[in-house]
Amino acid sequence: MRIAVTGSIATDHLMTFPGRFADQLVADQLHTVSLSFLVDNLDVRRGGVAANICFGMGLLGTRPILVGAAGSDFDEYRAWLDRHGVDTGSVRISEVLHTARFVCTTDADHNQIGSFYTGAMSEARLIELKAVADRVGGLDLVSIGADDPEGMLRHTEECRSRGIPFAADFSQQIARMDGDEIRILLDGATYLFSNEYEKGLIESKTGWSDEEILARVGHRVTTLGARGVRIERAGQEPIEVGCPEEEIKADPTGVGDAFRAGFLSGLAWGVGLERAAQVGCMLATLVIETVGTQEYTLRRAHFMDRFTKAYGHDAAAEVHTHLG
């Protein structure tokens, strides 16, 4: 099963300031702030929703196709993804813009000052999925994640016109989209991904009830945080899957992307929805135990031991067939 994942490709530049931002602010001079902070360290992490999802799928051996836009500074990041089983041949490289970048400084009180540079991400609207499909011999599913809004709309419309099944997964971009755009992005989706809060926001912005949305999508996949995930289909009982026990909670960033990586890998293997959700929850647990969205490792014996403990021997036997 050939799965393409569209969405953002970015790097996070995270710095720590040992003092307090509040101590540097002068109350009667806030209209003309000019500050510079000497930071202790710089942590550069790979990110972007599409790249995060593809990394996890690559670890699981499902060879995802990354579709997005990056800058000429992407070479090192590309090599990292290539080494971890990701097909990066359809990444558009901008001639003039850098890869999207989040720059953030955190002070001793955990207050943050950050900026997000969209950069090359704005060129995602120029990517044609037909060219991607032609290169790899066809596409069985396209997951359309948070990206340049025009690019998301283009990819959705192209999937519809070419009859390619797609997953709607607009996550971070839902805040800036209006109801008309959200209706376009989800109508006819084979899968609709969101967390519990986004689920309510989708219904509020579109004006569609839960039942009306279920009538327009094949499956509604709602992540529930520590409670796991719920999968709904019109006219059928929902499937609910819990999370494995955590060994430590280090950093929740990227947990949703890891769930999607595991779930999509399960679909690629051809296992059922419940089993795919279990793989997603197991991978998400590995991420929450690690600082950074692509810093975790997948030791297969360890993965299977914990999967067996959480979901039982029958489930583990089915997954082990594909994981090896």
C-alpha positions as CSV (number, residue, x, y, z in Angstrom):
1,M,0.0,0.0,0.0
2,R,1.5,3.3,-1.1
3,I,0.7,6.1,1.3
4,A,1.7,9.7,0.7
5,V,1.8,12.2,3.6
6,T,1.5,15.9,2.8
7,G,2.1,18.6,5.4
8,S,4.7,20.8,7.0
9,I,8.5,20.2,7.1
10,A,10.2,22.3,9.7
11,T,12.9,22.6,12.2
12,D,12.6,23.9,15.8
13,H,15.3,26.1,17.3
14,L,14.8,26.0,21.0
15,M,16.8,28.2,23.4
16,T,16.9,28.6,27.2
17,F,17.3,31.9,29.0
18,P,18.3,31.4,32.7
19,G,16.6,34.6,33.9
20,R,13.0,35.9,33.8
21,F,11.6,37.8,30.9
22,A,9.4,39.8,33.4
23,D,12.6,41.2,35.1
24,Q,13.7,42.7,31.7
25,L,10.4,44.6,31.0
26,V,10.1,48.3,32.0
27,A,6.4,49.1,32.5
28,D,6.3,52.6,31.0
29,Q,8.5,51.5,28.0
30,L,6.5,48.6,26.7
31,H,5.6,50.6,23.6
32,T,9.2,50.6,22.5
33,V,10.6,47.2,23.6
34,S,14.2,46.4,22.4
35,L,15.6,43.3,24.1
36,S,18.3,40.8,23.5
37,F,18.7,37.6,25.7
38,L,22.0,35.8,26.2
39,V,20.9,32.2,26.2
40,D,22.5,29.1,27.7
41,N,22.0,26.6,24.9
42,L,20.5,25.9,21.5
43,D,18.6,22.7,20.7
44,V,17.8,22.2,17.1
45,R,15.1,19.5,16.5
46,R,13.6,18.1,13.3
47,G,9.9,18.6,13.0
48,G,6.9,19.4,10.9
49,V,3.8,17.2,11.0
50,A,4.4,15.4,7.7
51,A,8.0,14.7,8.4
52,N,7.2,13.5,11.9
53,I,4.5,11.1,10.6
54,C,6.8,9.8,7.9
55,F,9.7,9.2,10.3
56,G,7.5,7.0,12.5
57,M,6.1,5.1,9.4
58,G,9.7,4.6,8.2
59,L,10.7,3.1,11.5
60,L,7.8,0.7,11.1
61,G,9.0,-0.3,7.6
62,T,6.1,1.0,5.6
63,R,8.2,3.3,3.3
64,P,5.9,6.5,3.3
65,I,6.2,9.1,0.6
66,L,6.8,12.6,2.1
67,V,5.1,15.4,0.1
68,G,5.9,19.0,1.1
69,A,8.1,22.0,0.5
70,A,11.5,22.7,2.0
71,G,14.5,25.0,1.3
72,S,18.0,24.4,0.0
73,D,19.0,23.9,3.7
74,F,17.1,20.6,3.7
75,D,20.0,18.3,2.7
76,E,20.9,17.2,6.2
77,Y,17.3,16.7,7.2
78,R,16.6,14.8,3.9
79,A,19.6,12.4,4.6
80,W,18.2,11.7,8.1
81,L,14.8,10.8,6.8
82,D,16.2,8.7,3.9
83,R,18.2,6.7,6.5
84,H,15.0,6.1,8.4
85,G,13.0,4.6,5.6
86,V,11.3,7.7,4.2
87,D,10.8,8.3,0.4
88,T,11.8,12.0,0.1
89,G,11.8,12.1,-3.7
90,S,8.6,14.2,-3.9
91,V,9.8,17.0,-1.6
92,R,9.8,20.3,-3.5
93,I,13.0,22.4,-2.9
94,S,12.4,26.2,-3.0
95,E,15.0,28.2,-4.9
96,V,14.5,31.3,-2.8
97,L,13.1,30.3,0.7
98,H,14.5,28.5,3.7
99,T,12.8,25.5,5.3
100,A,10.0,26.5,7.7
101,R,11.4,27.3,11.2
102,F,10.2,27.8,14.7
103,V,12.5,29.8,16.9
104,C,11.6,29.9,20.6
105,T,13.3,31.1,23.9
106,T,12.0,29.8,27.2
107,D,12.8,31.6,30.5
108,A,13.3,30.2,34.0
109,D,9.5,30.5,34.7
110,H,8.7,28.5,31.5
111,N,7.4,31.6,29.7
112,Q,8.2,31.6,26.0
113,I,8.8,34.0,23.2
114,G,8.7,32.4,19.8
115,S,8.4,33.1,16.1
116,F,7.3,30.8,13.2
117,Y,8.8,31.4,9.8
118,T,6.7,29.6,7.1
119,G,9.3,29.9,4.4
120,A,9.3,27.3,1.8
121,M,6.1,25.8,3.2
122,S,4.2,28.4,1.2
123,E,5.2,26.6,-2.0
124,A,3.4,23.4,-1.1
125,R,0.5,24.8,-3.2
126,L,2.7,24.2,-6.3
127,I,3.0,20.5,-5.8
128,E,0.9,18.3,-8.0
129,L,-0.1,14.9,-6.6
130,K,-0.3,13.4,-10.1
131,A,3.4,13.8,-10.5
132,V,3.9,12.1,-7.2
133,A,1.6,9.2,-8.2
134,D,3.4,8.8,-11.6
135,R,6.8,8.6,-9.9
136,V,5.9,5.9,-7.4
137,G,3.4,3.9,-9.6
138,G,0.1,5.2,-8.0
139,L,-1.2,6.2,-4.6
140,D,-3.5,4.2,-2.4
141,L,-4.0,6.9,0.2
142,V,-3.0,10.5,0.7
143,S,-2.9,11.9,4.3
144,I,-3.4,15.7,4.0
145,G,-1.9,17.3,7.1
146,A,-1.4,20.9,8.3
147,D,0.5,22.8,5.7
148,D,0.1,25.9,3.5
149,P,-3.7,26.3,3.4
150,E,-3.8,26.7,-0.4
151,G,-1.8,23.6,-0.7
152,M,-4.1,21.6,1.6
153,L,-7.1,22.7,-0.5
154,R,-5.4,21.9,-3.8
155,H,-4.4,18.4,-2.6
156,T,-7.9,17.7,-1.3
157,E,-9.5,18.7,-4.6
158,E,-7.0,16.8,-6.6
159,C,-7.6,13.6,-4.6
160,R,-11.3,14.0,-5.3
161,S,-10.9,14.6,-9.0
162,R,-8.5,11.7,-9.4
163,G,-10.4,9.3,-7.2
164,I,-7.6,8.9,-4.7
165,P,-8.7,8.1,-1.1
166,F,-7.6,10.7,1.4
167,A,-7.3,11.5,5.1
168,A,-8.2,14.9,6.3
169,D,-5.8,16.0,9.1
170,F,-5.7,19.8,9.4
171,S,-4.8,19.9,13.1
172,Q,-2.9,23.2,13.8
173,Q,-4.4,25.0,10.8
174,I,-8.0,24.6,12.0
175,A,-7.6,27.8,14.0
176,R,-7.1,30.0,11.0
177,M,-9.6,28.2,8.7
178,D,-13.3,29.2,8.3
179,G,-16.2,26.8,8.1
180,D,-16.3,26.8,4.3
181,E,-12.7,25.7,4.0
182,I,-13.1,23.0,6.7
183,R,-16.2,21.6,4.9
184,I,-14.1,21.3,1.6
185,L,-11.2,19.6,3.4
186,L,-13.3,16.9,5.2
187,D,-16.1,16.2,2.7
188,G,-15.6,12.7,1.3
189,A,-12.5,11.9,3.4
190,T,-11.9,8.3,4.0
191,Y,-10.5,9.2,7.4
192,L,-10.9,12.4,9.5
193,F,-8.3,12.9,12.2
194,S,-8.6,15.3,15.1
195,N,-8.2,15.5,18.9
196,E,-11.1,15.9,21.2
197,Y,-11.0,19.7,21.3
198,E,-10.5,20.0,17.5
199,K,-13.6,17.7,17.1
200,G,-15.7,20.3,18.8
201,L,-14.2,23.1,16.9
202,I,-14.8,21.4,13.5
203,E,-18.5,21.0,14.4
204,S,-18.7,24.6,15.6
205,K,-17.1,26.1,12.5
206,T,-18.8,23.9,9.9
207,G,-22.2,24.0,11.6
208,W,-22.5,20.3,11.0
209,S,-23.4,17.9,13.8
210,D,-21.4,14.8,14.7
211,E,-23.9,12.7,12.8
212,E,-23.7,14.9,9.7
213,I,-20.0,14.8,9.7
214,L,-20.0,11.0,10.1
215,A,-22.3,10.8,7.0
216,R,-19.7,12.7,5.0
217,V,-16.5,10.8,6.0
218,G,-15.7,7.1,6.1
219,H,-14.1,7.0,9.5
220,R,-13.8,9.6,12.2
221,V,-10.6,9.1,14.3
222,T,-10.5,11.1,17.5
223,T,-7.5,11.0,19.8
224,L,-8.4,11.3,23.5
225,G,-5.1,12.1,25.2
226,A,-4.3,9.6,27.9
227,R,-7.6,7.8,27.3
228,G,-6.4,6.6,23.9
229,V,-8.5,6.9,20.7
230,R,-12.1,6.5,19.4
231,I,-12.9,5.4,15.8
232,E,-16.4,6.1,14.6
233,R,-18.3,5.0,11.5
234,A,-21.9,5.8,10.5
235,G,-24.3,3.2,11.7
236,Q,-21.7,1.1,13.6
237,E,-20.5,0.9,17.1
238,P,-17.4,2.9,17.9
239,I,-14.0,1.3,18.4
240,E,-12.1,2.5,21.5
241,V,-8.5,1.7,22.2
242,G,-6.6,2.7,25.3
243,C,-3.0,3.6,25.7
244,P,-0.2,1.4,27.0
245,E,1.2,2.3,30.4
246,E,3.9,5.0,30.2
247,E,7.3,4.5,31.7
248,I,7.9,8.2,32.0
249,K,6.3,11.4,30.6
250,A,9.1,13.4,29.1
251,D,7.5,15.6,26.4
252,P,4.1,15.4,24.7
253,T,5.2,17.2,21.6
254,G,4.7,15.0,18.5
255,V,2.5,12.4,20.2
256,G,-0.4,12.9,17.8
257,D,1.9,12.6,14.8
258,A,3.3,9.3,16.2
259,F,-0.2,8.0,16.6
260,R,-1.0,8.8,13.0
261,A,2.3,7.1,11.9
262,G,1.3,3.9,13.7
263,F,-2.3,4.0,12.5
264,L,-1.3,4.6,8.9
265,S,1.3,1.8,9.1
266,G,-1.4,-0.5,10.3
267,L,-3.5,0.4,7.3
268,A,-0.5,-0.2,5.0
269,W,-0.1,-3.7,6.6
270,G,-3.8,-4.4,6.0
271,V,-4.7,-5.1,9.7
272,G,-8.0,-4.1,11.1
273,L,-8.9,-0.6,12.5
274,E,-8.6,-1.7,16.1
275,R,-5.2,-3.2,15.5
276,A,-4.0,-0.1,13.6
277,A,-5.1,2.1,16.5
278,Q,-3.2,-0.1,18.9
279,V,0.0,0.3,16.9
280,G,-0.6,4.0,16.8
281,C,-1.1,4.2,20.6
282,M,2.0,2.2,21.2
283,L,4.2,4.4,19.0
284,A,2.7,7.5,20.6
285,T,3.7,6.2,24.0
286,L,7.3,5.9,22.9
287,V,7.2,9.5,21.8
288,I,5.8,10.9,25.0
289,E,8.7,9.1,26.8
290,T,11.3,11.0,24.7
291,V,12.2,14.7,24.3
292,G,11.8,15.6,20.6
293,T,9.5,14.4,17.9
294,Q,12.0,12.3,16.0
295,E,14.4,11.3,18.8
296,Y,12.9,8.0,19.8
297,T,14.0,4.6,18.6
298,L,12.1,1.5,17.8
299,R,13.6,-1.6,19.3
300,R,11.4,-4.3,18.0
301,A,11.7,-6.8,20.9
302,H,11.0,-4.0,23.4
303,F,8.1,-2.7,21.2
304,M,6.5,-6.1,21.0
305,D,6.9,-6.9,24.7
306,R,5.1,-3.7,25.7
307,F,2.5,-4.2,22.9
308,T,1.8,-7.7,24.2
309,K,1.4,-6.4,27.8
310,A,-1.0,-3.7,26.7
311,Y,-3.1,-5.6,24.1
312,G,-2.6,-9.3,24.5
313,H,-0.9,-12.2,22.7
314,D,-3.4,-12.5,19.8
315,A,-3.0,-8.8,18.9
316,A,0.8,-9.0,19.2
317,A,1.0,-12.1,17.0
318,E,-0.8,-10.3,14.2
319,V,1.4,-7.2,14.5
320,H,4.6,-9.2,14.8
321,T,3.9,-10.7,11.4
322,H,4.4,-7.3,9.8
323,L,6.9,-5.7,12.2
324,G,9.3,-8.6,12.1
